[in-house]
C-alpha cells in the first residue's frame, strides 16, 4: 500500500509540472478555431493534463507490471498469433518496416532530414529534428534499469536477433517521436505544396501504425514492450512539441 501511495503521489507532482505545458497547448490548439472555444481554455487544459497523467500512470504501471511479471502469458500468446501466418515475403516486409529504426539508419537519417530543413532555411525544424534523438537516450536508460529479456527462440520464432533489453521498444518510441514530429514539421513549411505534406504525413503515420506489429512479428518484442514504447513516445513527442512552439508566433522560422 505504501508503494501505491508513493506512486500516485508522484503522478500528482508530475501533474503540477505539466500545468505549464498545457497552458501552451490551450493557446495553440483552442485559439485558432473559434472564439467560443476561448471560453473553455481552462477546461481543455485540464482535460489534456488528465490525459498526460493517465499516460504517465499507464507507462509506470506497465513498467511495474513488467518488473514483477516479465513472462506474461498473454504476451507469448499474442506473439504466436501474430506469427501464425509467417512466410518469407512477410519476413522481408516486416524487416523493411523496422529498417528505419536500426541504429545505423537513425544515425544517418535523422541528421540527413535535419540538414534538409537547414538548407531550406528552416533552422528551428532542423534543430528539433536532431532533438528527437533524446527519446532514444531515455529509452536506453529505461532499458538499462528494467532489463527485461527479449523473446527466446524456445518461445517464439526469432527472425531478427537482438541482445539488449526489450522494454520499452526503442523502435516504436523512435517512430512515434521522430515521424510524429516530422509530420508536424512539414506542415509548418508554408512553401511546401500540400500534396507533398500529405504524402509525408501518410507515410509517417503508416510507419507509426505498423511498426509495433513488425517488432512482434520479427520476434524481438512482446506486446507489452511495444505498448510501453508507444505510450512513452506519445509523452516525449508532446514535450518536444511544447518546446518547439513555445513563445514562437511563427514556429516555421528560428
N, C-alpha and C positions, 0 to 999 in steps of 0.2 A: 504493500500500500504506500509506503514511503517513497518507493521508486516512482510509482504512478503520480503521486502528488508533485514530486520534483519535476517530472516530465511535463505535466500540464502547466506548472509554474513557469517553466522555460518557454513553453509555447506562448503564454500570455506576455512575457517580456519581449519576445520576438515581435508580437503584435504591435507593441508600442513603437518599436523601431520602424516597422513598416508603415506607420501612420504618415510619415513624411513622404514615402514613396507614392502613396495613393493620393496625396494632395496633388501631386503632378498628374496622376492618372485621371483624376476627376476633371482637371483643367483641360487636358489634351483630348480626352475621349467624349466629354459631355458638351463642352462649349461649341465645337464646330457644327453640331447637328441642329439644334432647335432651342429657342430661348426657354421653352418650358422645362427643358432638362437642366437648365442652370439652377432651378429651384431645388433640384434633387441631388446636387453635388455631394452633400454630406451622406445621403443615403447610398449613393453609388460608391463612394469611397469606403464606407463601412462594409458594403457587400463585397468589394474587391479584397479588402483586408481579411474578411472572413474566409474568402476563397484561398488566399495565400496561407493563412493559418491552417486551414484544412489540409492543403497540400504539404505543408511542413509536418503537420501531425501525421499525415499518411506516410510520408517518407520515413520519419523517425520510428513510427510504429512498425513499418515494414522492415526497417533495419533491425529493430529489436527482435522481431519475429524470426528473421533470418539467423540471428545470433543464437537463438535458443532452438531453432528447428531448421538446420541447414539442409536436411534431406526431406523436404516437404513432399509428401506422396503425390499431390496434385501436380507439382512441377514436373515430376517424372512422367506422369500420365499425359499431361499436355504435350510434352516434348515428343512422346511416342505417337500421339495423334497427328502432330504437325509433320512428322517424318514418315507417316504411314504410306504415302504415295510418292516417296522419293524416287528419283531417277537421274541419270547423268545430265539430262537437259536442265532440270530444276537445280541440280548442283551448281551448274555454271551460272544460271540466272541469279541464284542467291549469293554466290560469291561476288558477282558483278555489283549487286545492290550494296553489299558490305564493303566494297573496294574503297569507297571514299573515306571510310573510317580507319583504314590501315595507317599506321604511324608514319610511314614514309610518304604516303599520299597527303596526309594532313600537313606535314612539314613543307610540302611543295605547294599544295592547292591553296591553303589559307594565305600565305604571303603573295601568291600569284593573283588571287582575287583582290587582295588589298592593293596591290600595285596597279591593277586596272582602274580602280577608283581613284587612286592617287594621280595617275597620268591624266585622268579626266578632270582633275582639279576638284574632286570631291574628297577633301582631306579628312573630314570628320568620319565619313563612312570608312575610309581606308584604315584609319586608326582603330576604329571599333571592330572592324573585321579581324584585326590582329588580337584585339581584346577577347574575342570569342574563345581563344585558347585557354583562358583562365578556367573554363569549365573542365578542360582535360586535367589541369593541375588538381582541382578539387576532387575529381573522380579518382585520381591516383592516390590522394591522401585517404579518401574513404575506403578504397580497396585495401590499402595497407592495414588499416585498423580492423576492418571487418574480416578480411582474409577468408572469404567463402570459396570452397573448392568448386571448380567447374565440373560439368557433367563428365562422367568417365565412360570409357568405351564398353564397360560392363553394364552400363545403364542405357545409353543411347548410342546412335550411330554418330561418331565424331568425324565430321568431314574436314573441318579446319582445326588443327591443334594449336591451343594457346596455353601458356604455362601459368601466367599470373592470376590473381584473384578474380572472381566473376561478378561480385556485386559491388556497385551497380554496373550496368552495361555502359562502358565508355563510348561504344559506337552510338547507342541510342541517345545518350546525353549530348554528344558532339553534334549529331544530326539535328536535334531539336534546337540547340543554341546557334550553331553556325548557319544551317539552312533556314532556320526561322528568322534569324537576324538578316540574312541576305535577302529574304523575301521583303522585309520591311525596308531595307536599304535601297533596293531598286525602285521602290515606289516614291522615294524622296528625290530621285533624279528626274527633274522635270523634262530635260531634253530627250529622255529615252522614250521611244514610241511605246504606246500602250500595249501593243501585241507582244512586244519583247518582254515587257513587265509580266504579262500574263503567262507567257511561256516559262519564264524563270520561276514564277510563283508556283505554277502547276508542277514543274519538275521538282522543286524543293519540297513541296507538300507531299508529293508521291514518295520521295525517298524517306521522309519522316514517318510516313504511314506504314511503309512496308519493311523498314529495317528491323523492327522488333521480331517479325516472323522470320526474317532472314537469319538473324542471330540464333534463334531457337532451332531452325531447320538445320543450320550448319553444326549444331551440337556443341556450341561454345557457351550458351547461356540457358538458364531456366526462365520460366515465365516471370517469376518474381524479380529476376535480375533486370529484365527489360522494363518491367513496371517501375522499378526503382530508378532506372536511368531516365525514363520518360518524365516522371514526376520531378526529379532533380533538374532535368533540362528545362522544364517549364519555369521553375522557380528562378534559375540562373538567367534565363532569357528575359524575364520580366525585370530583373535587376539591371541587366545590361541595357535594356531599352530605356529604363528610367534615367540612367546617366547619359545615354545618347541624346535624349530630348531635353534634358534638364537645362533650364534657363536659356533655351535657344528658340527664338521666334522663327528662325528658318534653319532647321536642322540639316538641310542639304549642303550648307556651306560651313566651314570651320570659322 
